[in-house]
Amino acid sequence: MLKTETPSTAHTELDLYALPDLIDALVDDQARAAAAVRAAAPELALAVEAALPRIQAGGRLFYVGAGTSGRLGVLDSVELHPTFSWPRERALALIAGGEGAMFVAVEGAEDDYPRGADDLHGHAVGPDDVVLLIAASGTTPYVLGALQAAQAAGALTIGIANNPGTPVVGLAEIGITLDTGPEMVSGSTRLKAGSAQKIALNTFSTALMVRLHKVYGNLMVDLRATNRKLVKRALALTVHATGAGEARAADVLQACDQQVKVAIVALRAGVDVATAQARLQAAHGSVRAALKP
């Protein structure tokens, strides 16, 4: 039996716990998710290193999963645009059962191997693309179908599973095992296994975006200021990075359509917005490189 499906020997009378003890047990168990990702850090680093040149060449990120794993893939893909201005068409999520499965479970969809391949084929996946295949069990047919299609197209395949020695990990070019073991509520991989997947996806995509110069220092400088909260955040980031007064920073941000990177280079280098934009373009988006004389 897969580890994630094996009944846990801990907390076998969970339903009898007093509420404070129940909460403590659940929180403590979730902490093991982070430990599982920590153990997989070398493989995550390999995945980022392998993905970077393909993405720099214009490739896309694909997230493929079913159920909880699919929904976590959707979540990571959606958040890249507002956080890092990553183009929506270059972060695509495929979930077994289609978009409706994001909100309502589509029973049996995860067992459709041909559909996994067909869904990926529908996006004309190619050699520059990076496909993340996410399955707690590591055996989900829909995900394995997509894995086969991605490999046939020459894409980079990164398998993420919570059970060691499973096909999603073993067949992918880079396998990442998040060995979270049995679940406290036996078989419910939305718990510890899902938490580990979320941390791993956060880590992978954020590290990739840092390497793509979407972060300056530890500041999120490539965000999309699409609402009042984000406009305020853009201003705060610009002030923090440059030491400029709020009024001056706001003026420059307005002149460059709230592009934090451009405002930082303009203010710190003492150049106009057009020059700052040209410097960033020549530096492939790197604020540090654009600031060099």
Buried (B, 14 or more C-beta within 10 A) or exposed (E): EBBBBBEBEEBEEBEEBEEEEBEEBBEEBBEBBEEBBEEBEEBBEBBBEBBBEBBEEEBBBBBBBBBBBBBBBBBBBBBBBBBBBBEEEBBBBBBBBEEEBBEEEBEEBBEBBEBBBEBBBEBEBBEBBBBBBBBBBBBBBBBBBBBBBBBEBEBBBBBBBBBBEBBBBEBBBBBBBBBBBBBBBEBBBBBBBBBBBBBBBBBBBBBBBBBBBBBBEEBBBBBBBEEEEBBEBBBBBBBEBBEBEEEBBBEBBEBBEBBBBBBBBBBBBEBEBEBBBBBBEEBEBBBEBBBEE
